[in-house]
Each structure stands twice: as structure tokens, then as C-alpha cells.
Amino acid sequence: MPDRELSDQVAIVTGGATGIGRSIASELARAGASVVIADTQGAVAAAAQLADAGTAALGLAVDVADERDVADMAQQTLLRFGRIDCLINNAGLFASLSSGPFEGIPLEEWRRVMDVNVLGIHLCSRAVIGTMRAVGTGAIVNISSGTAFKGTPYRLHYVASKGAVISMTKALARELGKDGVRVNAIAPGFTLSPSVLDEYDIFAQVAEEQRISRAIQRDESPEDIAGTVRFLCGPGASFITGQTIVVDGGSYLH
């Protein structure tokens, strides 16, 4: 992988304060990008740590389901850095969600999952597309989930939302290709992010099942996903769009 191939690029990472998003933000910083971390909590502190390590970074408190928050995110990024080259739509709900038969999922939780995991991608993409179109280039990377391919039961709202992410990725890629903007997705496997580790008693059996289902039989960490994001944002992926890359150690093969 080229060293600092994203120098002079500006990347926004939603849900970037912890877990997968934090690893992505750190990896993009290592590639030379200036990084905006957008999250509901902890964004300013996470950005400060990147800044202490020498990265130009900005932390913003953002709820991706809030249209005004998202518009302000784009505005503050442009005011600070003057451009937006990459958008990583990583923010999403998972570990805190109800698990069980679909008829028992609370309707308000259904709506919140769709607002964050699906509408949030729409709002964030809409907020940055003007500046990407103006320069004729850009990369959007959406974080989906391998559950959308496997049809994993007992979190139907989550699985449905991540299936929507894949469909949105394909449609946006078709729509934005003429503008020079590439849109791709990553479908991670079950990942031991901090939110999962905090509830590990609940997820221990799932973690074991996923581990033994993989060709590479180990747990998946947030760092396993970050390198693929870096690739999709960089020059090596300049002719790749509309694709979903499964990063799960070979649990689902397609």
C-alpha cells in the first residue's frame, strides 16, 4: 500500500470516535488524510488524540439522523479544510438493539435504526455531494454488514437496514459515476468492537459461532476493516464503484 497516498485529502468518518470508526479514522490519518470525526459523543477527544499524533483533525458532535447536524458537519469541514474528498458512512446502531423474534421488536427501535443506519447515509451523502461534484472527484464508503448476505435472524431491523445500505450503494454509484464520485460498501463480519465487548456475555456464543465459520479462524477486530476503507478511498480503487467487499475472514464467500 502506498505510503501517505491520501495526502492533501480530507475525510469525514461518521461514528468515528470509537470502534470501527476510530480504527478507520486512524488508518486514514496514517495515509496522510486530514480527518473529521463526527459522532454523538467523544468526537472532540478522539480528534484531539489524532492531532497530538500530528494529523490535522476536527471533532464534531453529530447525530447523522439530524438534518441540521449533518449540514453543519459539512459546513464546518469546508470552513476548516476547504474541501471534502472522502465520506465514510460508518455511524450505525447494533450492540444496543433488541434481539429476538421480529414481532417483538419495538416499533420505535425499528424507526430509530432506519433513521441512523439508512437515512443517515442519505443525509451525509447529500451534504457532501455538492463539493465533490464541484471538483469532479470523491469517494463515499458505506459500512454495511455480512448479515445482509447471510439473512441472520433475530435482529431483523438491523439486517434490513444493512441490506438497504448495499442497495443504496449500487444506486448511488450509478447516479454519481458521471460526476466522478465513486460509491462502495464494506460488509464486515461480527466484529469485537468496544460496544460488543461491553456486552460480551450476550455475544459470546455468536462470537464463537462466527469464529469457527471463517476460513481465517480468529476474531475480527476493527483494525481488520480499516485497510479496506483506505484502499477504497485511494488511487488504487479509481475504477471501482458500486461494489460491496465482504471483510469477514472468509465466513461468507461470494
VOGU-3710 file (C-alpha; in Angstrom, 3 decimals, decimal comma):
1> mpdrelsdqv> 0,000/0,000/0,000  1,474/3,389/-0,975  2,725/5,493/1,889  0,545/8,540/2,627  -1,355/8,193/-0,636  -4,166/10,337/0,805  -2,014/13,399/1,481  -3,963/16,618/0,807  -7,251/14,684/1,077  -9,973/15,395/3,641
11> aivtggatgi> -12,051/12,530/5,014  -15,167/12,584/7,184  -15,740/9,490/9,325  -19,151/9,244/10,959  -19,298/7,243/14,150  -15,566/7,830/14,249  -14,956/8,269/17,963  -14,813/4,574/18,887  -14,689/1,070/17,479  -14,598/0,509/13,737
21> grsiaselar> -14,901/4,217/13,020  -11,975/5,074/15,246  -9,771/2,497/13,521  -10,814/3,855/10,132  -10,025/7,416/11,180  -6,581/6,377/12,421  -5,837/4,443/9,228  -6,836/7,353/7,002  -4,654/9,620/9,122  -1,714/7,249/8,582
31> agasvviadt> -2,392/7,530/4,849  -1,920/11,304/5,130  -5,531/12,492/5,140  -6,926/15,259/7,285  -9,727/13,661/9,283  -13,068/14,890/10,576  -14,518/12,676/13,280  -18,292/13,020/13,577  -20,044/11,228/16,418  -22,712/11,754/19,044
41> qgavaaaaql> -20,128/11,541/21,847  -16,355/11,624/22,138  -15,580/13,155/18,748  -13,627/16,127/20,061  -11,434/13,981/22,317  -10,792/11,440/19,545  -9,811/14,196/17,121  -7,512/15,722/19,731  -5,644/12,411/20,007  -5,158/12,341/16,243
51> adagtaalgl> -3,962/15,942/16,358  -1,477/15,082/19,102  -0,056/12,446/16,740  0,418/15,031/14,007  -2,790/14,708/11,975  -4,918/17,703/11,016  -8,163/16,659/12,693  -11,532/18,089/13,667  -14,086/16,577/16,039  -17,780/17,380/15,711
61> avdvaderdv> -20,816/16,317/17,724  -23,177/14,952/15,072  -26,326/12,854/15,017  -26,381/11,584/11,430  -30,174/11,301/11,560  -30,461/15,045/12,245  -30,518/17,088/9,043  -29,215/20,245/10,715  -26,354/18,408/12,427  -25,291/16,883/9,139
71> admaqqtllr> -25,471/20,159/7,224  -23,356/21,802/9,921  -20,852/18,916/9,721  -20,269/19,602/6,035  -20,110/23,351/6,563  -17,625/23,118/9,436  -15,446/20,739/7,417  -15,337/23,143/4,480  -14,618/26,105/6,747  -11,696/24,262/8,368
81> fgridclinn> -10,217/22,396/5,399  -11,799/23,855/2,256  -12,686/20,500/0,707  -14,245/17,072/1,285  -12,719/14,167/-0,621  -13,921/11,094/1,259  -17,030/10,308/3,276  -17,085/7,173/5,405  -20,683/6,408/6,403  -19,861/4,270/9,413
91> aglfaslssg> -22,303/5,502/12,078  -24,853/2,860/12,955  -26,771/1,108/15,710  -26,129/-2,547/16,582  -24,980/-3,678/20,014  -27,684/-1,820/21,929  -30,540/-3,230/19,830  -33,172/-5,733/20,853  -32,544/-9,320/19,818  -35,362/-11,790/19,346
101> pfegipleew> -38,312/-12,722/17,136  -39,188/-9,965/14,701  -42,717/-9,481/16,023  -41,325/-8,397/19,373  -39,063/-5,612/18,108  -40,366/-2,260/19,397  -41,585/-0,013/16,590  -39,706/2,991/17,913  -36,493/0,980/17,790  -37,282/-0,015/14,184
111> rrvmdvnvlg> -37,676/3,645/13,269  -34,502/4,739/15,044  -32,446/2,017/13,328  -33,726/3,116/9,933  -33,110/6,769/10,785  -29,493/6,213/11,812  -28,393/3,282/9,622  -30,206/4,268/6,415  -31,437/7,863/6,471  -28,100/8,904/7,981
121> ihlcsravig> -26,269/7,721/4,863  -28,671/9,652/2,667  -28,282/12,855/4,667  -24,492/12,678/4,907  -24,061/11,835/1,226  -26,396/14,651/0,261  -24,468/17,087/2,429  -21,096/16,425/0,772  -22,031/15,735/-2,829  -22,097/19,387/-3,887
131> tmravgtgai> -18,442/19,970/-3,105  -17,435/16,617/-4,631  -19,308/17,422/-7,840  -17,672/20,815/-8,000  -14,202/19,264/-8,258  -15,276/16,181/-10,213  -13,992/13,578/-7,790  -14,757/11,937/-4,471  -15,164/8,634/-2,649  -18,049/7,510/-0,466
141> vnissgtafk> -17,639/4,298/1,536  -20,683/2,872/3,307  -20,356/0,351/6,114  -22,909/-2,439/5,689  -22,747/-5,912/7,297  -22,323/-9,526/6,282  -25,685/-10,193/7,934  -27,345/-8,741/4,838  -25,971/-11,662/2,790  -26,493/-14,363/5,395
151> gtpyrlhyva> -30,041/-13,459/6,417  -29,066/-13,590/10,078  -32,179/-13,987/12,272  -33,359/-12,180/15,404  -32,253/-8,638/14,556  -34,498/-8,091/11,570  -34,426/-4,293/11,792  -30,620/-4,265/11,784  -30,324/-6,785/8,931  -32,917/-4,895/6,886
161> skgavismtk> -31,061/-1,629/7,394  -27,756/-3,127/6,260  -29,388/-4,657/3,191  -30,651/-1,183/2,368  -27,095/0,139/2,609  -25,971/-2,269/-0,136  -28,858/-1,278/-2,394  -28,202/2,419/-1,783  -24,541/1,905/-2,631  -25,388/0,410/-6,018
171> alarelgkdg> -27,948/3,082/-6,883  -25,719/5,965/-5,773  -22,788/4,564/-7,743  -24,934/4,610/-10,908  -26,174/8,113/-10,171  -22,852/9,684/-9,246  -20,438/7,986/-11,637  -20,845/10,747/-14,194  -19,765/13,232/-11,517  -16,511/11,391/-10,853
181> vrvnaiapgf> -17,717/10,211/-7,430  -17,195/6,559/-6,508  -19,517/4,813/-4,049  -18,637/1,464/-2,492  -19,542/-0,519/0,600  -17,822/-2,826/3,054  -19,657/-5,678/4,767  -17,751/-6,627/7,929  -18,337/-9,831/9,798  -19,114/-9,946/13,517
191> tlspsvldey> -16,525/-7,569/14,943  -15,268/-7,270/18,502  -15,751/-3,543/18,762  -15,827/-1,890/22,200  -19,645/-1,801/22,218  -19,724/-5,568/21,621  -17,025/-6,246/24,218  -19,040/-4,231/26,751  -21,886/-6,737/26,247  -19,706/-9,783/25,625
201> difaqvaeeq> -21,766/-12,088/27,844  -24,630/-11,561/25,410  -22,497/-12,025/22,300  -20,085/-14,782/23,404  -21,932/-17,587/21,623  -22,277/-15,530/18,451  -18,568/-14,714/18,548  -17,665/-18,404/18,819  -20,017/-19,404/16,005  -18,609/-16,722/13,746
211> risraiqrde> -15,013/-17,609/14,602  -15,361/-21,248/13,589  -17,321/-20,348/10,431  -14,354/-18,440/8,998  -11,605/-19,631/6,707  -9,327/-17,495/8,888  -10,461/-18,761/12,263  -9,967/-15,873/14,629  -11,975/-12,971/15,977  -12,440/-9,930/13,780
221> spediagtvr> -11,205/-6,599/15,129  -11,984/-3,048/13,988  -8,476/-2,800/12,544  -9,325/-5,593/10,075  -11,759/-3,274/8,284  -9,756/-0,061/8,181  -7,295/-1,108/5,475  -10,081/-1,826/3,009  -11,546/1,622/3,615  -8,122/3,141/2,969
231> flcgpgasfi> -7,874/1,239/-0,308  -11,348/2,304/-1,472  -10,541/5,947/-0,753  -7,202/5,821/-2,555  -5,939/5,893/-6,121  -5,755/2,115/-6,365  -9,557/1,983/-6,379  -10,063/4,695/-9,007  -12,063/2,354/-11,300  -14,073/0,581/-8,594
241> tgqtivvdgg> -17,613/1,699/-7,813  -20,923/0,149/-6,817  -19,222/-2,791/-5,124  -19,607/-4,362/-1,693  -16,475/-6,004/-0,286  -17,075/-8,593/2,416  -14,378/-8,370/5,100  -15,102/-11,270/7,440  -12,161/-13,694/7,263  -13,950/-15,923/4,778
251> sylh> -17,185/-16,671/6,593  -19,402/-15,635/3,691  -17,921/-16,272/0,255  -19,364/-14,629/-2,827
//
